[in-house]
Protein backbone atom coordinates (compact mmCIF):
# COMPACT_ATOMS: atom_id res chain seq x y z
CA UNK A 1 0.00 0.00 0.00
CA UNK A 2 1.48 3.35 -0.98
CA UNK A 3 0.71 6.42 1.10
CA UNK A 4 0.65 10.12 0.26
CA UNK A 5 -0.12 12.94 2.66
CA UNK A 6 -1.57 16.38 1.90
CA UNK A 7 -2.47 19.33 4.09
CA UNK A 8 -6.00 20.61 3.73
CA UNK A 9 -8.52 22.75 5.61
CA UNK A 10 -12.16 22.38 6.56
CA UNK A 11 -14.57 24.85 4.95
CA UNK A 12 -18.33 24.59 5.50
CA UNK A 13 -17.94 21.08 6.91
CA UNK A 14 -15.96 19.76 3.92
CA UNK A 15 -12.26 18.99 3.70
CA UNK A 16 -10.58 21.10 1.01
CA UNK A 17 -7.28 19.85 -0.42
CA UNK A 18 -4.87 21.95 -2.51
CA UNK A 19 -6.04 22.56 -6.09
CA UNK A 20 -3.26 20.41 -7.57
CA UNK A 21 -4.49 17.30 -5.69
CA UNK A 22 -6.89 15.19 -7.76
CA UNK A 23 -8.35 11.99 -6.32
CA UNK A 24 -10.52 9.47 -8.13
CA UNK A 25 -14.09 8.90 -6.97
CA UNK A 26 -14.38 6.43 -4.09
CA UNK A 27 -10.70 6.78 -3.16
CA UNK A 28 -10.23 5.59 0.42
CA UNK A 29 -8.68 8.33 2.57
CA UNK A 30 -7.67 8.62 6.22
CA UNK A 31 -7.96 11.90 8.11
CA UNK A 32 -5.42 12.77 10.81
CA UNK A 33 -6.26 15.85 12.87
CA UNK A 34 -3.30 17.30 14.79
CA UNK A 35 -3.93 18.93 18.15
CA UNK A 36 -7.45 17.53 18.64
CA UNK A 37 -8.13 14.89 21.27
CA UNK A 38 -10.30 11.97 20.26
CA UNK A 39 -13.38 11.55 22.44
CA UNK A 40 -13.01 8.56 24.75
CA UNK A 41 -14.74 5.41 23.56
CA UNK A 42 -17.32 3.75 25.76
CA UNK A 43 -16.06 0.60 27.41
CA UNK A 44 -18.17 -1.79 29.48
CA UNK A 45 -16.13 -3.57 32.07
CA UNK A 46 -17.18 -6.86 33.64
CA UNK A 47 -17.06 -7.00 37.41
CA UNK A 48 -14.29 -9.13 38.88
CA UNK A 49 -14.39 -10.96 42.17
CA UNK A 50 -11.55 -10.60 44.63
CA UNK A 51 -12.28 -14.23 45.47
CA UNK A 52 -13.47 -16.10 42.34
CA UNK A 53 -15.09 -18.79 44.49
CA UNK A 54 -17.75 -16.16 45.37
CA UNK A 55 -19.16 -16.50 41.82
CA UNK A 56 -21.39 -19.37 43.00
CA UNK A 57 -23.22 -16.87 45.25
CA UNK A 58 -24.45 -15.11 42.10
CA UNK A 59 -25.53 -18.16 40.07
CA UNK A 60 -28.52 -17.41 37.82
CA UNK A 61 -31.67 -19.44 38.43
CA UNK A 62 -34.27 -19.55 35.64
CA UNK A 63 -37.88 -19.73 36.76
CA UNK A 64 -40.31 -20.80 33.99
CA UNK A 65 -43.11 -18.38 33.16
CA UNK A 66 -46.45 -19.94 34.14
CA UNK A 67 -48.56 -17.23 32.45
CA UNK A 68 -48.95 -18.88 29.05
N, C-alpha and C positions, 0 to 999 in steps of 0.2 A: 504494500500500500504506500503510495507516495503522498506526501503532505506538503501543502503550501499554506502560508499564513498571510493575511492581509489585515490592515487596520481599517476599520469603518466606524461610522457613528450611527446613532439611532435618531431618526427624524419621523415624527408622527407615528411612532410605534413600529416603524420598519427599519431594518438594518440597511444602511447605505454604504456600499463599497466604493472605492475609487473608480472613476469612469473607465479606466483602462482594464478593469477586471471584468471578464465575461464568463459566466458559468452557464452550462447547459441546464435545461429544465430538469427537475428532479435530481439535481446533484445533491448528494448527502454532504452536509456541512456540520461543523461543531463550533459552538460559540463559547469563547472563554472571556469572562468579564473580569478584568483586573480591579482590585480594590473593593469588590462587593462580596459580602459574606453570603454564603448559601444558607437559606433557612434550614433549621434542623429538621431531619426527617423523623417521623413518628415511629417509635419503637416500642412494641409491647413485650414486656419482660415477664417470664414465668416466675412464680414465687419458688423459692428454694428453701428446703428445710435445713435447719442446723443439724438436726438428727434425722436422716432419711427414714429411719424406722417409724417415725411419726406419721408417714404417709398413710398407713393403714387406718389411722383415726379419721381420715377424710375420704374413705372409700365410698364411691357412689352406689346408691341402692335404687334400682328402678322399680317403681310401683305401677302396675298395669292400671290403665284408665278403665273404670267400670261403667262410665257413662257412654255407652255405645248406642 
